[in-house]
């Protein structure tokens, strides 16, 4: 996750990170990405049930709960394990998490034992009363997924009327004081709507948007043919930069993030370096603290049946199950061959990655996407859009 707006506009600096101490994960949420204490943010899919039929769903959610989902008692035990391991945040996801009857009880308990709670939802089940309950339960943030304007969103989500319900959910959440943002996964089917989505966050005064690059997992793998090209990706990221700068010039405070393609880190550095060499040096340090892809390090996923994965796109490969061992035991177990590689992967990456001057701020990008595209977990992620010239050290000096 890359906070483009804060880093591009210089509203977060190296000094801000050091002021709170890089060893702490209890500082402001927007500084967690730069912490040296890489305890994972856990994306917990508490159910596989969903009321929509999204074409890019990484969880391949269905209209009914998955067979063998964790019981209520098992879920409370997972929360105890996560608190004992001192994870900084738990993101309740699905399927649609609001379809799990115990969601609010789980979230309330999580808060009581010291866990920061976040909600990832399609928003269609949130009326004013539900929004108030989300607020009262103590969720620190709610992310609502939008895939474009209507009818693009409704077509991608597979249910007519879902766009209006999701926008209404954002209004309800903001009215009761829940920090709320959009999640937008960009691909060939909705790229043309991106400008309108940025207009929407301004018109509705939505404080945050996370633009996701397409992850090739679940049903998302089936639409990989609709992913955008390297040149189109550069154009998308350039547009994000332009909107960030436009908001900043006009004094509009929107946080803009990109997720799922860590080439963005290097591309942001190159953009800043063209304008301000001195600030670029400070930025490079922060991007290397960010570390690029954190699958198996600072990002974890638990699926509805309790299986632990390196991230939410890596469900084809299990690291263990919380029914058999605690989350902390699974996460620290480097005897697992994939976990050992993920924790320290540079020497295992493709040669192009190893030779790239930005490997410490990208970390080889998304391994799940590389495996889907090439058949090799250690293959090249096709979503890297830097040229061979850009990844090389300049002849005069390393920068």
C-alpha positions as CSV (number, residue, x, y, z in Angstrom):
1,X,0.0,0.0,0.0
2,X,1.5,3.3,-1.1
3,X,0.2,6.7,0.2
4,X,0.7,8.5,-3.1
5,X,-0.9,11.8,-2.0
6,X,1.2,12.1,1.3
7,X,4.5,11.2,-0.3
8,X,4.1,13.0,-3.6
9,X,3.0,16.2,-1.9
10,X,5.5,15.9,0.9
11,X,2.9,15.9,3.7
12,X,4.6,12.9,5.4
13,X,8.4,13.0,5.8
14,X,11.2,10.9,7.2
15,X,11.1,13.0,10.3
16,X,7.4,12.2,10.9
17,X,8.2,8.5,10.9
18,X,11.2,8.9,13.2
19,X,9.3,11.1,15.6
20,X,7.0,8.1,16.5
21,X,9.8,5.6,16.4
22,X,10.1,2.9,13.6
23,X,9.9,0.2,16.3
24,X,6.3,1.1,17.2
25,X,3.2,-0.1,15.5
26,X,0.9,1.8,17.8
27,X,1.4,5.2,16.2
28,X,-0.9,6.8,13.6
29,X,-2.3,4.3,11.1
30,X,-0.8,6.2,8.1
31,X,2.7,5.6,9.4
32,X,2.3,1.8,9.9
33,X,3.7,1.2,6.4
34,X,7.1,2.5,7.5
35,X,7.5,0.6,10.7
36,X,10.5,-1.7,11.2
37,X,8.3,-3.9,13.4
38,X,6.7,-5.9,10.6
39,X,3.9,-7.5,12.5
40,X,1.2,-8.2,9.9
41,X,-2.1,-6.4,9.3
42,X,-4.5,-9.4,9.0
43,X,-7.1,-9.5,6.3
44,X,-9.6,-11.9,7.8
45,X,-12.3,-13.2,5.5
46,X,-14.9,-14.2,8.2
47,X,-17.3,-15.7,5.6
48,X,-17.3,-16.7,2.0
49,X,-20.9,-15.6,1.6
50,X,-21.8,-12.5,-0.4
51,X,-24.9,-10.9,-1.9
52,X,-23.0,-9.7,-5.0
53,X,-21.3,-11.6,-7.9
54,X,-18.2,-9.6,-8.6
55,X,-16.3,-10.7,-11.7
56,X,-12.9,-10.0,-10.0
57,X,-13.6,-11.5,-6.5
58,X,-10.3,-13.0,-5.3
59,X,-12.2,-15.0,-2.7
60,X,-14.6,-16.6,-5.3
61,X,-17.4,-15.7,-2.9
62,X,-20.8,-17.4,-3.2
63,X,-24.4,-16.8,-2.2
64,X,-24.0,-19.2,0.8
65,X,-21.3,-19.6,3.6
66,X,-18.4,-21.9,2.6
67,X,-18.5,-25.4,4.0
68,X,-16.4,-25.7,7.2
69,X,-16.2,-22.0,8.1
70,X,-14.8,-21.2,11.5
71,X,-17.3,-21.5,14.3
72,X,-18.1,-18.7,16.7
73,X,-15.9,-20.1,19.4
74,X,-13.1,-20.6,17.0
75,X,-13.3,-17.0,15.8
76,X,-13.0,-15.7,19.3
77,X,-9.9,-17.9,19.8
78,X,-8.4,-16.4,16.6
79,X,-8.9,-12.9,17.9
80,X,-7.2,-13.9,21.2
81,X,-4.3,-15.3,19.2
82,X,-4.0,-12.1,17.0
83,X,-4.0,-9.9,20.1
84,X,-1.4,-12.1,21.8
85,X,0.8,-11.8,18.7
86,X,0.2,-8.0,18.8
87,X,-0.9,-7.5,15.2
88,X,-1.5,-3.8,14.6
89,X,-4.9,-4.2,12.8
90,X,-7.6,-6.7,11.8
91,X,-9.5,-6.1,8.6
92,X,-12.8,-7.9,8.6
93,X,-13.7,-9.0,5.0
94,X,-15.5,-11.7,3.1
95,X,-17.4,-12.5,1.0
96,X,-19.5,-9.7,2.5
97,X,-18.6,-9.6,6.3
98,X,-22.0,-8.0,7.2
99,X,-23.6,-11.4,6.2
100,X,-21.8,-13.1,9.1
101,X,-24.3,-12.6,12.0
102,X,-21.6,-12.3,14.7
103,X,-19.6,-9.6,12.9
104,X,-20.3,-6.8,15.4
105,X,-19.7,-9.1,18.4
106,X,-16.4,-10.1,17.0
107,X,-15.4,-6.5,16.3
108,X,-16.5,-5.3,19.7
109,X,-14.5,-8.1,21.4
110,X,-11.4,-7.3,19.2
111,X,-11.5,-3.7,20.3
112,X,-11.8,-4.7,24.0
113,X,-8.6,-6.8,23.7
114,X,-6.7,-4.0,22.0
115,X,-7.0,-4.7,18.3
116,X,-7.6,-1.9,15.8
117,X,-10.5,-2.9,13.6
118,X,-11.2,-2.1,9.9
119,X,-14.2,-3.1,7.8
120,X,-14.0,-4.0,4.1
121,X,-17.5,-4.2,2.6
122,X,-19.5,-3.7,-0.6
123,X,-21.8,-1.4,1.4
124,X,-25.1,-2.6,0.0
125,X,-26.3,-3.8,3.4
126,X,-25.5,-0.5,5.2
127,X,-28.5,1.7,6.1
128,X,-28.4,4.5,8.7
129,X,-29.0,2.1,11.6
130,X,-26.2,-0.2,10.5
131,X,-23.8,2.7,9.9
132,X,-24.5,3.8,13.5
133,X,-23.7,0.3,14.8
134,X,-20.5,0.3,12.8
135,X,-19.6,3.6,14.5
136,X,-20.6,2.4,18.0
137,X,-18.7,-0.9,17.6
138,X,-15.5,1.2,17.1
139,X,-14.4,0.4,13.6
140,X,-11.6,2.8,12.8
141,X,-12.2,2.8,9.1
142,X,-14.7,1.4,6.5
143,X,-13.7,0.7,2.9
144,X,-16.5,0.6,0.4
145,X,-15.8,-1.1,-3.0
146,X,-16.8,0.8,-6.1
147,X,-15.8,-0.5,-9.6
148,X,-16.9,2.5,-11.6
149,X,-20.0,4.6,-12.1
150,X,-23.4,3.1,-12.7
151,X,-23.8,1.0,-15.0
152,X,-20.2,-0.1,-15.0
153,X,-20.2,-0.9,-11.3
154,X,-23.5,-2.8,-11.5
155,X,-22.3,-4.9,-14.5
156,X,-19.0,-5.8,-12.7
157,X,-20.7,-6.5,-9.4
158,X,-23.4,-8.6,-11.1
159,X,-26.4,-6.9,-9.3
160,X,-28.4,-4.0,-10.7
161,X,-28.8,-1.1,-8.2
162,X,-25.6,-2.0,-6.2
163,X,-23.9,1.3,-7.2
164,X,-26.6,3.5,-5.6
165,X,-26.7,1.3,-2.5
166,X,-22.9,1.6,-2.1
167,X,-22.9,5.4,-2.5
168,X,-25.8,5.6,0.0
169,X,-23.7,3.5,2.4
170,X,-20.8,6.0,2.2
171,X,-23.2,8.9,3.0
172,X,-24.7,7.0,6.0
173,X,-21.2,6.2,7.3
174,X,-19.9,9.7,6.9
175,X,-23.1,11.1,8.5
176,X,-22.4,9.2,11.8
177,X,-18.7,9.9,11.8
178,X,-17.1,6.7,10.5
179,X,-13.9,7.4,8.6
180,X,-14.7,6.1,5.1
181,X,-13.1,5.6,1.8
182,X,-13.4,3.9,-1.6
183,X,-11.7,0.9,-3.0
184,X,-11.4,0.8,-6.8
185,X,-9.8,-2.1,-8.7
186,X,-8.7,-0.8,-12.1
187,X,-8.7,-3.0,-15.2
188,X,-9.7,-2.8,-18.8
189,X,-13.5,-3.0,-18.1
190,X,-13.6,0.1,-15.9
191,X,-10.5,2.2,-16.7
192,X,-12.6,4.7,-18.5
193,X,-14.5,5.5,-15.3
194,X,-11.5,6.5,-13.2
195,X,-11.9,10.2,-13.8
196,X,-15.5,10.1,-12.8
197,X,-14.6,8.1,-9.6
198,X,-12.1,10.9,-8.7
199,X,-14.8,13.5,-9.4
200,X,-17.1,11.5,-7.1
201,X,-14.8,11.5,-4.1
202,X,-14.6,15.3,-4.5
203,X,-18.3,15.8,-4.9
204,X,-19.2,13.5,-2.0
205,X,-16.2,14.7,0.1
206,X,-15.0,11.2,0.5
207,X,-11.6,11.5,2.3
208,X,-9.8,8.5,0.9
209,X,-9.5,6.3,-2.1
210,X,-7.4,3.1,-2.6
211,X,-6.8,2.3,-6.3
212,X,-6.0,-1.4,-6.5
213,X,-4.2,-3.0,-9.4
214,X,-5.8,-6.3,-10.5
215,X,-4.7,-9.4,-8.5
216,X,-4.8,-12.6,-10.5
217,X,-6.7,-14.7,-7.9
218,X,-10.1,-16.4,-7.6
219,X,-12.4,-14.9,-10.2
220,X,-9.8,-12.1,-10.7
221,X,-7.6,-14.7,-12.4
222,X,-10.3,-15.4,-14.9
223,X,-10.4,-11.8,-16.0
224,X,-6.6,-11.4,-16.2
225,X,-7.0,-11.0,-20.0
226,X,-8.7,-7.7,-19.2
227,X,-5.8,-6.4,-17.2
228,X,-4.3,-3.2,-18.6
229,X,-0.9,-3.0,-20.4
230,X,2.3,-1.6,-19.0
231,X,1.8,1.6,-21.0
232,X,-1.8,1.9,-19.8
233,X,-0.7,1.3,-16.2
234,X,1.8,4.2,-16.5
235,X,-1.0,6.4,-17.8
236,X,-3.3,5.4,-14.9
237,X,-0.6,6.1,-12.3
238,X,0.3,9.4,-14.0
239,X,-3.4,10.3,-13.8
240,X,-3.4,9.5,-10.1
241,X,-0.4,11.7,-9.6
242,X,-2.1,14.6,-11.5
243,X,-5.3,14.3,-9.4
244,X,-3.3,14.2,-6.2
245,X,-1.4,17.4,-7.1
246,X,-4.6,19.1,-8.3
247,X,-6.3,18.3,-4.9
248,X,-3.3,19.6,-3.0
249,X,-3.1,22.8,-5.0
250,X,-6.7,23.5,-4.3
251,X,-6.4,22.7,-0.6
252,X,-8.7,19.6,-0.9
253,X,-7.6,16.9,1.6
254,X,-8.1,13.5,0.0
255,X,-5.7,10.6,0.8
256,X,-5.0,8.7,-2.4
257,X,-3.3,5.3,-2.2
258,X,-2.4,2.6,-4.7
259,X,-2.3,-1.1,-3.8
260,X,-1.1,-4.3,-5.4
261,X,1.6,-3.1,-7.8
262,X,4.8,-2.1,-6.0
263,X,6.3,-0.8,-9.2
264,X,4.3,2.3,-8.1
265,X,6.9,2.9,-5.4
266,X,9.7,3.3,-7.8
267,X,7.6,5.2,-10.3
268,X,6.7,7.7,-7.6
269,X,10.4,8.1,-6.7
270,X,11.3,8.8,-10.3
271,X,8.5,11.4,-10.6
272,X,9.6,13.3,-7.5
273,X,13.3,13.1,-8.5
274,X,12.5,14.9,-11.8
275,X,11.2,17.8,-9.7
276,X,13.2,17.9,-6.5
277,X,16.5,15.9,-6.1
278,X,16.8,16.8,-2.4
279,X,13.3,15.6,-1.4
280,X,13.8,12.5,-3.6
281,X,16.6,11.3,-1.3
282,X,14.3,11.6,1.7
283,X,11.5,9.9,-0.2
284,X,13.8,7.0,-1.2
285,X,14.5,6.2,2.4
286,X,10.8,6.2,3.2
287,X,10.0,3.9,0.3
288,X,12.7,1.5,1.3
289,X,11.2,1.5,4.9
290,X,7.9,0.8,3.2
291,X,9.6,-2.2,1.7
292,X,7.3,-2.8,-1.3
293,X,5.4,-6.0,-1.3
294,X,4.9,-7.3,2.2
295,X,3.1,-10.6,1.6
296,X,4.2,-13.0,4.3
297,X,5.8,-10.2,6.3
298,X,3.4,-7.3,7.1
299,X,0.3,-8.6,5.3
300,X,-1.5,-11.8,6.2
301,X,-4.8,-13.4,5.2
302,X,-7.0,-15.9,7.1
303,X,-9.7,-17.5,5.0
304,X,-13.2,-18.4,6.3
305,X,-12.0,-22.0,7.1
306,X,-9.1,-20.7,9.2
307,X,-6.3,-21.3,6.7
308,X,-3.5,-18.8,6.9
309,X,-2.1,-17.3,3.6
310,X,0.7,-14.9,2.7
311,X,-1.9,-12.4,1.4
312,X,-5.5,-12.3,0.2
313,X,-4.4,-13.3,-3.3
314,X,-2.5,-16.4,-2.3
315,X,-5.3,-18.8,-1.3
316,X,-3.9,-21.5,-3.5
317,X,-1.1,-22.1,-1.0
318,X,-1.6,-22.7,2.7
319,X,0.9,-21.8,5.4
320,X,-1.1,-23.5,8.2
321,X,-4.5,-23.5,9.9
322,X,-5.5,-21.7,13.1
323,X,-7.5,-24.7,14.1
324,X,-4.2,-26.6,14.5
325,X,-1.7,-23.9,15.6
326,X,-1.9,-20.3,16.8
327,X,-1.5,-17.6,14.2
328,X,1.8,-16.5,15.7
329,X,3.3,-20.0,15.4
330,X,2.3,-20.2,11.8
331,X,3.5,-16.8,10.9
332,X,7.0,-17.2,12.6
333,X,7.6,-20.7,11.1
334,X,10.4,-20.3,8.6
335,X,10.6,-24.1,8.2
336,X,7.8,-23.6,5.7
337,X,9.6,-23.2,2.4
338,X,7.5,-20.4,1.0
339,X,7.4,-18.5,4.2
340,X,11.2,-18.7,4.4
341,X,11.5,-17.2,0.9
342,X,8.9,-14.5,1.5
343,X,10.6,-13.3,4.6
344,X,13.9,-12.8,2.8
345,X,13.2,-13.1,-0.9
346,X,15.7,-10.9,-2.9
347,X,18.2,-13.6,-3.8
348,X,15.3,-15.8,-5.0
349,X,13.7,-13.3,-7.3
350,X,14.0,-13.2,-11.1
351,X,17.3,-11.9,-12.3
352,X,15.7,-8.7,-13.6
353,X,14.4,-7.9,-10.1
354,X,17.7,-8.7,-8.4
355,X,19.5,-6.3,-10.8
356,X,16.9,-3.6,-10.4
357,X,18.0,-0.5,-8.4
358,X,14.6,-0.4,-6.8
359,X,14.3,-3.9,-5.5
360,X,14.4,-2.7,-1.9
361,X,11.3,-0.5,-2.5
362,X,9.4,-3.1,-4.6
363,X,10.5,-6.5,-3.2
364,X,9.7,-8.3,-6.3
365,X,6.0,-7.2,-6.5
366,X,3.1,-9.7,-6.1
367,X,4.2,-13.3,-6.1
368,X,0.7,-14.6,-6.5
369,X,0.3,-12.7,-9.8
370,X,3.7,-13.9,-11.0
371,X,2.7,-17.5,-10.3
372,X,-0.6,-17.2,-12.0
373,X,0.9,-15.7,-15.1
374,X,4.1,-17.8,-15.4
375,X,3.4,-21.0,-13.4
376,X,6.4,-20.1,-11.2
377,X,6.1,-18.6,-7.7
378,X,9.5,-17.1,-8.3
379,X,8.7,-15.9,-11.8
380,X,8.5,-12.4,-13.1
381,X,5.4,-10.4,-12.1
382,X,4.0,-9.2,-15.5
383,X,2.7,-6.1,-13.9
384,X,6.1,-4.4,-13.6
385,X,6.0,-1.5,-16.0
386,X,9.5,0.0,-15.6
387,X,11.7,0.0,-18.6
388,X,15.2,-1.6,-18.7
389,X,16.7,1.8,-18.7
390,X,14.7,2.9,-15.6
391,X,15.8,0.0,-13.5
392,X,19.5,0.4,-14.1
393,X,21.8,2.5,-12.0
394,X,22.8,5.7,-13.8
395,X,26.4,5.5,-15.1
396,X,27.6,8.5,-13.1
397,X,26.4,7.5,-9.7
398,X,23.8,5.5,-7.9
399,X,20.8,7.6,-6.9
